[in-house]
Amino acid sequence: MLGWVPRAAPWTHIDPRMLDFGASVASQLVWVPAAAALLWALGFRRRVVLASLFFTAAVPVMFVNTVYTWPKLLAAGMMVAALAVLVAAIRGRIPVSTGSVLGAALSVLGVLAHGGGAFVLPAVGVLWLVLIIRSPRRWRAVSAALGVAVVLYLPWALFQRLAYPPGDRLLKWHLAGVIPIDSRSFPEALVDSYSKLGWGAWLEGREANLSRAFDPGVLADLDFWVPAARSARQTLEFSATPPALAVGALILCAFLIAAVVGILRRRFDAELRWPVMIVLSMVGCILIWAIVMFLPGAAIVHQGSHTWIVVLLCVPFAWLASRSRVIATAAAVVQVAWAVVLYNSAPLSPASRLDRWALLLLVISAVLAVGAMMFRVRRPLMSQQPPVATT
């Protein structure tokens, strides 16, 4: 990206690739302000939001995908931001038209950043429909949102069709199981693949995908002092969703249990309604993802969306931190120790090949992301009191 840097510049001893790395890390950190916006839209206080961001950043899957700069977290940040603006608009904090247009724009950008963002569109779509239904000027909001979505996505669609046709290999690969390049259209490949697949094979494939997506082995391979166990654990967290959440998976279970108990006892906390709905929407997206992925066992973390990773980490922890500071602090300490012990000697590419300048850029990027978020937002996004009208 910055290979054009003139060699006569006094600071050319810095490899331009390191600047590329710093810019990539900064883009991956988009999830930080996006998650903060979502938590504020859900009504959590700033102290709780900051604690949740710290805990989420300490989970190994987040750190690995920050320094290994494929655009998974960039896409996740866009999709989380879309959820945030839609929730804020539904709850009356921002105008419906603003929420509708921003939600559509951020969703398209998230899908363009990484195709895995498409698996979050069901949750975004439901929120968008709720927002539109509540709007007295729904047709204006719909037309504006659709117009923005078309304008943003059309250049990429035309590029795929005209410059590098047909541009549907990933669709055929993940949804139809067709890996080699062929001349069939995606609908043709999809129909052909499912027509050759019997019900028994289809059910076995869905079972394999659901087992991978909801793998209960959260506490498997925790002998971190044994190199072989560390390697096995890293592989497990790269593949299965619950182990990837680490300590966050246990907090998520506690969060869901508390919600179910509250409903059964008819003492459900009204403040939990939106956090529970957002978390359940992510679980629903995981279910859809596991079902539509064609190949058995294909529902692995790096072939899905990191949107639900971010949401399932930060929202339940924010709930825990708002109720017990002591337990939340203990969980965060355990998580930090977990990450340090697991990855203290792991070769994280490309960070392991970079010198102090690249690491400095990494730190600066993180500080700027968190600092910008703290500077821009001084109070919870959702106020308990309605805004005061001015004349």
ChimeraX attribute file (.defattr): number of C-alpha atoms within 10 A of each C-alpha:
attribute: neighborCount
match mode: 1-to-1
recipient: residues
	/A:1	10
	/A:2	12
	/A:3	11
	/A:4	7
	/A:5	12
	/A:6	10
	/A:7	10
	/A:8	8
	/A:9	8
	/A:10	8
	/A:11	10
	/A:12	11
	/A:13	9
	/A:14	12
	/A:15	16
	/A:16	15
	/A:17	14
	/A:18	22
	/A:19	18
	/A:20	16
	/A:21	22
	/A:22	24
	/A:23	18
	/A:24	20
	/A:25	26
	/A:26	24
	/A:27	19
	/A:28	26
	/A:29	24
	/A:30	21
	/A:31	27
	/A:32	24
	/A:33	22
	/A:34	23
	/A:35	28
	/A:36	29
	/A:37	27
	/A:38	27
	/A:39	28
	/A:40	23
	/A:41	25
	/A:42	24
	/A:43	20
	/A:44	25
	/A:45	17
	/A:46	18
	/A:47	13
	/A:48	23
	/A:49	26
	/A:50	19
	/A:51	20
	/A:52	27
	/A:53	23
	/A:54	16
	/A:55	24
	/A:56	28
	/A:57	21
	/A:58	21
	/A:59	23
	/A:60	23
	/A:61	23
	/A:62	22
	/A:63	15
	/A:64	15
	/A:65	20
	/A:66	23
	/A:67	21
	/A:68	18
	/A:69	21
	/A:70	15
	/A:71	21
	/A:72	25
	/A:73	29
	/A:74	28
	/A:75	31
	/A:76	32
	/A:77	30
	/A:78	27
	/A:79	33
	/A:80	34
	/A:81	27
	/A:82	31
	/A:83	32
	/A:84	26
	/A:85	29
	/A:86	32
	/A:87	28
	/A:88	24
	/A:89	22
	/A:90	22
	/A:91	17
	/A:92	16
	/A:93	18
	/A:94	16
	/A:95	14
	/A:96	25
	/A:97	20
	/A:98	16
	/A:99	27
	/A:100	27
	/A:101	24
	/A:102	21
	/A:103	29
	/A:104	28
	/A:105	23
	/A:106	22
	/A:107	28
	/A:108	24
	/A:109	21
	/A:110	29
	/A:111	21
	/A:112	18
	/A:113	19
	/A:114	18
	/A:115	17
	/A:116	21
	/A:117	27
	/A:118	20
	/A:119	23
	/A:120	28
	/A:121	20
	/A:122	15
	/A:123	19
	/A:124	23
	/A:125	16
	/A:126	13
	/A:127	23
	/A:128	27
	/A:129	15
	/A:130	13
	/A:131	23
	/A:132	21
	/A:133	12
	/A:134	11
	/A:135	17
	/A:136	10
	/A:137	12
	/A:138	17
	/A:139	12
	/A:140	12
	/A:141	20
	/A:142	18
	/A:143	13
	/A:144	16
	/A:145	21
	/A:146	15
	/A:147	14
	/A:148	15
	/A:149	20
	/A:150	14
	/A:151	12
	/A:152	17
	/A:153	15
	/A:154	11
	/A:155	11
	/A:156	13
	/A:157	15
	/A:158	13
	/A:159	13
	/A:160	14
	/A:161	13
	/A:162	11
	/A:163	10
	/A:164	10
	/A:165	12
	/A:166	17
	/A:167	18
	/A:168	15
	/A:169	18
	/A:170	15
	/A:171	18
	/A:172	24
	/A:173	19
	/A:174	17
	/A:175	20
	/A:176	23
	/A:177	19
	/A:178	20
	/A:179	12
	/A:180	8
	/A:181	12
	/A:182	12
	/A:183	8
	/A:184	13
	/A:185	13
	/A:186	21
	/A:187	12
	/A:188	12
	/A:189	20
	/A:190	19
	/A:191	11
	/A:192	14
	/A:193	16
	/A:194	15
	/A:195	9
	/A:196	9
	/A:197	11
	/A:198	9
	/A:199	10
	/A:200	8
	/A:201	12
	/A:202	16
	/A:203	14
	/A:204	13
	/A:205	20
	/A:206	22
	/A:207	16
	/A:208	18
	/A:209	26
	/A:210	22
	/A:211	16
	/A:212	23
	/A:213	25
	/A:214	19
	/A:215	16
	/A:216	14
	/A:217	15
	/A:218	22
	/A:219	14
	/A:220	12
	/A:221	16
	/A:222	14
	/A:223	14
	/A:224	16
	/A:225	10
	/A:226	10
	/A:227	12
	/A:228	12
	/A:229	16
	/A:230	20
	/A:231	15
	/A:232	16
	/A:233	22
	/A:234	19
	/A:235	13
	/A:236	22
	/A:237	21
	/A:238	17
	/A:239	21
	/A:240	24
	/A:241	29
	/A:242	25
	/A:243	27
	/A:244	24
	/A:245	23
	/A:246	22
	/A:247	22
	/A:248	26
	/A:249	21
	/A:250	16
	/A:251	23
	/A:252	22
	/A:253	12
	/A:254	16
	/A:255	20
	/A:256	15
	/A:257	12
	/A:258	15
	/A:259	19
	/A:260	14
	/A:261	12
	/A:262	14
	/A:263	12
	/A:264	10
	/A:265	9
	/A:266	9
	/A:267	10
	/A:268	15
	/A:269	11
	/A:270	8
	/A:271	12
	/A:272	16
	/A:273	12
	/A:274	15
	/A:275	24
	/A:276	19
	/A:277	12
	/A:278	21
	/A:279	20
	/A:280	15
	/A:281	19
	/A:282	22
	/A:283	17
	/A:284	17
	/A:285	22
	/A:286	21
	/A:287	18
	/A:288	15
	/A:289	25
	/A:290	28
	/A:291	22
	/A:292	16
	/A:293	23
	/A:294	24
	/A:295	20
	/A:296	20
	/A:297	20
	/A:298	25
	/A:299	29
	/A:300	22
	/A:301	21
	/A:302	16
	/A:303	15
	/A:304	26
	/A:305	26
	/A:306	28
	/A:307	28
	/A:308	25
	/A:309	22
	/A:310	25
	/A:311	22
	/A:312	23
	/A:313	24
	/A:314	29
	/A:315	29
	/A:316	24
	/A:317	29
	/A:318	24
	/A:319	24
	/A:320	22
	/A:321	22
	/A:322	17
	/A:323	12
	/A:324	10
	/A:325	13
	/A:326	11
	/A:327	12
	/A:328	22
	/A:329	15
	/A:330	11
	/A:331	20
	/A:332	23
	/A:333	13
	/A:334	15
	/A:335	21
	/A:336	20
	/A:337	12
	/A:338	19
	/A:339	16
	/A:340	14
	/A:341	14
	/A:342	21
	/A:343	17
	/A:344	10
	/A:345	11
	/A:346	12
	/A:347	10
	/A:348	15
	/A:349	12
	/A:350	12
	/A:351	17
	/A:352	12
	/A:353	9
	/A:354	14
	/A:355	12
	/A:356	9
	/A:357	14
	/A:358	20
	/A:359	17
	/A:360	13
	/A:361	19
	/A:362	22
	/A:363	15
	/A:364	14
	/A:365	20
	/A:366	20
	/A:367	13
	/A:368	13
	/A:369	18
	/A:370	18
	/A:371	12
	/A:372	13
	/A:373	17
	/A:374	15
	/A:375	8
	/A:376	9
	/A:377	14
	/A:378	9
	/A:379	13
	/A:380	19
	/A:381	22
	/A:382	21
	/A:383	16
	/A:384	8
	/A:385	6
	/A:386	9
	/A:387	9
	/A:388	6
	/A:389	5
	/A:390	4
	/A:391	3
